[in-house]
Amino acid sequence: MTHTILVVGGTGMLGEPVARRLLADGYLVRILSRSPEKAQARLGAEFEIVKGDVDEPSSLEAALSGCQGVHLNLQGGFDYDLERRGAENVSRVASRVGVQRITYTSGGSVCEENCWYAGTRAKFQAEAALQVSGVPYTIFRDNYFMETLHNFVQGKMALHIGRHPTPYSWLAANDYARMVSKAYSTPAAANKVFYICGPEVLTMRQALHIFCGIAHPKARIVYLSIRMATIIAKLGKRRELQAALPFFRYCETVKFSEYPAEANALLGAPTTTLEMWSRRHVQGSQSRPQ
Ligand SMILES: NC(=O)c1ccc[n+]([C@@H]2O[C@H](COP(=O)([O-])OP(=O)(O)OC[C@H]3O[C@@H](n4cnc5c(N)ncnc54)[C@H](OP(=O)(O)O)[C@@H]3O)[C@@H](O)[C@H]2O)c1
């Protein structure tokens, strides 16, 4: 029997690669979206799209019915707590309708001592909701995604925002998506919290240097303190930057955890280096219609 997996947040930057990988691996993939027409246009006819909102449990009942699994990929912008509410509502309904696995995109720095930051607290509480739901879960505490890098390029500048005192194990979304999909066919991945780390450890500056060298050779790397970035975001009414600033402030003090051995052994280690990813990024943007 072909299993159906619901992807909540399947239109997201990190949800879409997971949805596409699940489909490629032979699953039927249903997407929950607040904007079903937009989701269908973005993802295509191979996906079943259902209208829903994690804040409306009645919409989750229909979306989860007949599903063997559900993947949670939520981001609420300024509404950090969305992830907690989403995880609580989805896991409650998932348990009721007999879902057999919940997977969740959490974060590499999630732990109790970092819960002073609202984004981490929401993820920590979301993880806890899954862990008490009675539905077998797989939680992914991911390191820094390469997909974020192009957000830092603004015209001829690549902004290095805030200090990043420790290097990251840069991860490509395609590697991550393969690991999430594999978790569904791996019984030993049930009830596990995995740390997902890419194959190379690089500082933010080194990563920007490699990415820009390949994808934006004319861009100059410019350091922007959090203070300066706050002023620019305010004056320029840059809501996206404003929403991201508390996270950059957080990055100045925390370290992402790196215990990838178990995930790598069970799900296959990530192999994409930043250089490989940057070259693919360039090819992808050249083949996209302008
Ligand atoms: N480690 C890293 O480097 C890194 C980087 C980026 C993100 N992340 C994490 O990855 C996760 C996802 O991020 P992303 O970049 O993929 O997010 P994103 O591109 O902003 O997408 C957010 C998704 O959430 C869905 N959503 C928002 N509100 C919803 C609601 N009320 N009900 C149902 N769906 C809702 C949206 O679906 P619709 O709009 O279609 O409804 C959308 O698909 C977050 O937990 C984030 O913290 C980690």
The ligand as a Gaussian input file, in Angstrom:
#p B3LYP/6-31G(d) Opt

LIG

0 1
 N       18.621000      25.942000      10.696000
 C       18.450000      26.844000       9.768000
 O       19.386000      27.370000       9.150000
 C       17.061000      27.230000       9.383000
 C       16.880000      28.132000       8.342000
 C       15.580000      28.461000       7.968000
 C       14.507000      27.898000       8.651000
 N       14.725000      27.032000       9.677000
 C       13.595000      26.448000      10.397000
 O       12.852000      25.661000       9.479000
 C       11.458000      25.768000       9.724000
 C       10.732000      26.167000       8.473000
 O       11.327000      27.286000       7.886000
 P       11.074000      27.685000       6.356000
 O       12.201000      28.604000       6.011000
 O       10.785000      26.501000       5.522000
 O        9.758000      28.576000       6.516000
 P        8.962000      29.406000       5.415000
 O        9.604000      29.323000       4.086000
 O        8.709000      30.754000       5.996000
 O        7.583000      28.632000       5.336000
 C        6.703000      28.642000       6.419000
 C        5.593000      27.641000       6.174000
 O        4.731000      27.690000       7.302000
 C        3.404000      27.547000       6.821000
 N        2.515000      28.215000       7.787000
 C        2.683000      29.413000       8.390000
 N        1.645000      29.673000       9.217000
 C        0.807000      28.601000       9.130000
 C       -0.421000      28.273000       9.740000
 N       -1.025000      29.089000      10.628000
 N       -0.996000      27.084000       9.436000
 C       -0.415000      26.247000       8.528000
 N        0.758000      26.514000       7.907000
 C        1.360000      27.676000       8.211000
 C        3.388000      28.254000       5.472000
 O        2.389000      27.640000       4.672000
 P        1.262000      28.454000       3.812000
 O        1.754000      29.872000       3.705000
 O        1.223000      27.732000       2.500000
 O        0.017000      28.310000       4.607000
 C        4.780000      27.943000       4.926000
 O        4.779000      26.803000       4.106000
 C       11.325000      26.776000      10.885000
 O       11.190000      26.032000      12.060000
 C       12.638000      27.505000      10.899000
 O       12.993000      27.952000      12.186000
 C       15.974000      26.677000      10.037000

